[in-house]
């Protein structure tokens, strides 16, 4: 039996292929997934929307390691 990782490697043979996890041992290639341009994605954004509280909290965390 092929491992899920081997199945994944065999399923993605072009940059356009997308693979979805079906269950523990099955992967499904999703070649017809929607493709969006940057302009379409940016059109969905609201630049005047307030920043999410969890993002503010994340930005205010103490820096660690080489972040300092």
N, CA, C and O of each residue as an XYZ file, in Angstrom:
272
protein
N       0.851     -1.194      0.000
C       0.000      0.000      0.000
C       0.887      1.245      0.000
O       1.849      1.332      0.763
N       0.556      2.198     -0.856
C       1.326      3.440     -0.943
C       1.042      4.316      0.278
O      -0.082      4.365      0.777
N       2.063      4.990      0.737
C       1.867      5.918      1.842
C       1.169      7.176      1.320
O       1.281      7.492      0.136
N       0.449      7.898      2.190
C      -0.193      9.143      1.746
C       0.800     10.129      1.143
O       0.473     10.844      0.196
N       2.012     10.168      1.693
C       3.014     11.096      1.173
C       3.415     10.721     -0.252
O       3.577     11.598     -1.100
N       3.577      9.409     -0.523
C       3.899      8.981     -1.885
C       2.758      9.290     -2.839
O       2.987      9.678     -3.984
N       1.528      9.117     -2.367
C       0.361      9.440     -3.185
C       0.337     10.924     -3.491
O       0.038     11.324     -4.616
N       0.648     11.740     -2.500
C       0.691     13.187     -2.697
C       1.735     13.548     -3.733
O       1.469     14.327     -4.648
N       2.917     12.986     -3.592
C       3.991     13.279     -4.555
C       3.597     12.869     -5.963
O       3.927     13.571     -6.918
N       2.894     11.744     -6.117
C       2.483     11.278     -7.425
C       1.335     12.080     -8.007
O       1.167     12.122     -9.226
N       0.541     12.718     -7.156
C      -0.639     13.447     -7.624
C      -0.303     14.846     -8.120
O      -0.948     15.350     -9.040
N       0.688     15.468     -7.527
C       1.021     16.838     -7.888
C       2.153     16.798     -8.906
O       3.330     16.749     -8.551
N       1.768     16.821    -10.180
C       2.786     16.742    -11.219
C       2.928     18.033    -12.001
O       3.825     18.147    -12.837
N       2.067     19.005    -11.751
C       2.215     20.316    -12.365
C       1.894     21.369    -11.321
O       1.288     21.068    -10.292
N       2.291     22.578    -11.579
C       2.036     23.668    -10.641
C       0.532     23.932    -10.497
O       0.093     24.445     -9.468
N      -0.253     23.590    -11.511
C      -1.684     23.843    -11.469
C      -2.467     22.853    -10.637
O      -3.621     23.118    -10.302
N      -1.875     21.715    -10.291
C      -2.590     20.709     -9.519
C      -2.659     21.094     -8.044
O      -1.691     21.585     -7.462
N      -3.809     20.859     -7.469
C      -4.003     21.055     -6.037
C      -4.480     19.725     -5.493
O      -5.272     19.043     -6.142
N      -4.010     19.338     -4.304
C      -4.361     18.050     -3.746
C      -5.116     18.252     -2.448
O      -4.712     19.057     -1.609
N      -6.218     17.521     -2.277
C      -7.011     17.602     -1.050
C      -6.912     16.282     -0.306
O      -6.881     15.214     -0.918
N      -6.864     16.361      1.002
C      -6.809     15.196      1.867
C      -8.217     14.656      2.020
O      -9.094     15.356      2.527
N      -8.451     13.416      1.588
C      -9.784     12.817      1.631
C      -9.999     12.056      2.937
O     -11.006     12.265      3.614
N      -9.081     11.191      3.292
C      -9.039     10.537      4.599
C      -7.605     10.108      4.831
O      -6.713     10.543      4.103
N      -7.360      9.284      5.807
C      -5.986      8.996      6.216
C      -5.092      8.499      5.091
O      -3.907      8.833      5.058
N      -5.632      7.705      4.164
C      -4.803      7.118      3.119
C      -5.179      7.555      1.706
O      -4.616      7.039      0.740
N      -6.099      8.478      1.562
C      -6.548      8.873      0.225
C      -6.321     10.360     -0.019
O      -6.595     11.200      0.839
N      -5.822     10.659     -1.196
C      -5.634     12.037     -1.625
C      -6.392     12.202     -2.927
O      -6.455     11.273     -3.733
N      -6.965     13.368     -3.139
C      -7.740     13.624     -4.334
C      -7.173     14.847     -5.049
O      -7.009     15.904     -4.438
N      -6.877     14.710     -6.319
C      -6.382     15.846     -7.099
C      -7.555     16.749     -7.457
O      -8.596     16.282     -7.920
N      -7.378     18.019     -7.242
C      -8.426     18.996     -7.541
C      -7.918     19.942     -8.614
O      -7.519     21.065     -8.307
N      -7.927     19.513     -9.855
C      -7.415     20.320    -10.947
C      -8.314     21.482    -11.318
O      -7.853     22.437    -11.942
N      -9.590     21.426    -10.950
C     -10.531     22.466    -11.345
C     -10.782     23.481    -10.231
O     -11.828     24.129    -10.211
N      -9.841     23.622     -9.314
C     -10.033     24.594     -8.236
C      -9.999     26.010     -8.811
O      -9.317     26.261     -9.804
N     -10.728     26.929     -8.196
C     -10.775     28.289     -8.741
C      -9.407     28.981     -8.666
O      -8.637     28.767     -7.730
N      -9.135     29.788     -9.641
C      -7.901     30.584     -9.676
C      -8.305     32.051     -9.611
O      -9.234     32.474    -10.299
N      -7.623     32.812     -8.799
C      -7.952     34.220     -8.622
C      -6.744     35.076     -8.972
O      -5.602     34.681     -8.738
N      -7.003     36.239     -9.526
C      -5.929     37.194     -9.762
C      -5.749     38.014     -8.488
O      -6.633     38.042     -7.631
N      -4.624     38.668     -8.368
C      -4.381     39.523     -7.219
C      -5.445     40.613     -7.142
O      -5.909     40.955     -6.054
N      -5.822     41.148     -8.267
C      -6.846     42.196     -8.298
C      -8.175     41.687     -7.729
O      -8.837     42.402     -6.976
N      -8.570     40.462     -8.081
C      -9.812     39.891     -7.554
C      -9.742     39.696     -6.040
O     -10.716     39.959     -5.335
N      -8.609     39.242     -5.546
C      -8.450     39.041     -4.102
C      -8.462     40.373     -3.350
O      -9.090     40.489     -2.298
N      -7.773     41.367     -3.887
C      -7.741     42.676     -3.230
C      -9.111     43.344     -3.237
O      -9.441     44.104     -2.327
N      -9.903     43.059     -4.262
C     -11.249     43.619     -4.343
C     -12.132     43.124     -3.190
O     -13.080     43.803     -2.797
N     -11.820     41.952     -2.657
C     -12.582     41.387     -1.542
C     -12.205     42.021     -0.200
O     -12.921     41.844      0.785
N     -11.108     42.744     -0.149
C     -10.604     43.314      1.106
C     -11.202     44.691      1.368
O     -11.525     45.434      0.442
N     -11.339     45.010      2.638
C     -11.800     46.332      3.053
C     -10.655     47.013      3.801
O     -10.451     46.738      4.983
N      -9.907     47.893      3.137
C      -8.749     48.518      3.788
C      -9.120     49.399      4.977
O      -8.266     49.710      5.807
N     -10.386     49.802      5.066
C     -10.789     50.646      6.190
C     -11.312     49.830      7.373
O     -11.696     50.403      8.392
N     -11.332     48.495      7.249
C     -11.806     47.637      8.336
C     -10.825     47.709      9.503
O      -9.615     47.767      9.286
N     -11.326     47.707     10.735
C     -10.424     47.742     11.889
C      -9.621     46.445     11.979
O     -10.075     45.388     11.540
N      -8.440     46.542     12.546
C      -7.602     45.363     12.695
C      -8.205     44.442     13.753
O      -8.714     44.907     14.773
N      -8.144     43.142     13.506
C      -8.714     42.161     14.430
C      -7.974     42.194     15.771
O      -6.760     42.390     15.818
N      -8.720     42.002     16.849
C      -8.152     42.066     18.201
C      -7.043     41.039     18.400
O      -6.048     41.333     19.063
N      -7.196     39.829     17.835
C      -6.156     38.818     18.011
C      -4.871     39.192     17.275
O      -3.778     38.834     17.714
N      -4.997     39.907     16.162
C      -3.804     40.365     15.451
C      -3.079     41.456     16.240
O      -1.849     41.486     16.279
N      -3.836     42.339     16.858
C      -3.234     43.382     17.698
C      -2.507     42.741     18.870
O      -1.384     43.127     19.194
N      -3.145     41.764     19.507
C      -2.520     41.069     20.637
C      -1.246     40.362     20.185
O      -0.241     40.389     20.896
N      -1.275     39.726     19.009
C      -0.103     39.025     18.489
C       1.044     40.005     18.241
O       2.194     39.702     18.557
N       0.739     41.174     17.678
C       1.775     42.168     17.399
C       2.370     42.744     18.678
O       3.508     43.212     18.676
N       1.605     42.714     19.776
C       2.075     43.276     21.036
C       2.799     42.262     21.918
O       3.225     42.607     23.021
N       2.948     41.015     21.456
C       3.666     40.017     22.235
C       5.136     40.394     22.353
O       5.691     41.072     21.489
N       5.755     39.940     23.439
C       7.168     40.204     23.654
C       7.988     39.488     22.582
O       7.745     38.320     22.278
N       8.947     40.188     22.024
C       9.817     39.595     21.000
C      10.753     38.581     21.661
O      11.210     38.781     22.786
N      11.027     37.492     20.945
C      11.913     36.439     21.470
C      12.956     36.068     20.435
O      12.792     36.344     19.246
N      14.030     35.441     20.892
C      15.057     34.965     19.976
C      15.668     36.069     19.156
O      16.039     37.115     19.689
N      15.776     35.845     17.847
C      16.392     36.833     16.952
C      15.417     37.894     16.486
O      15.774     38.726     15.653
N      14.185     37.888     17.003
C      13.222     38.947     16.630
C      13.609     40.274     17.245
O      13.225     41.332     16.745
N      14.375     40.224     18.337
C      14.738     41.452     19.049
C      15.718     42.285     18.263
O      16.128     43.352     18.720
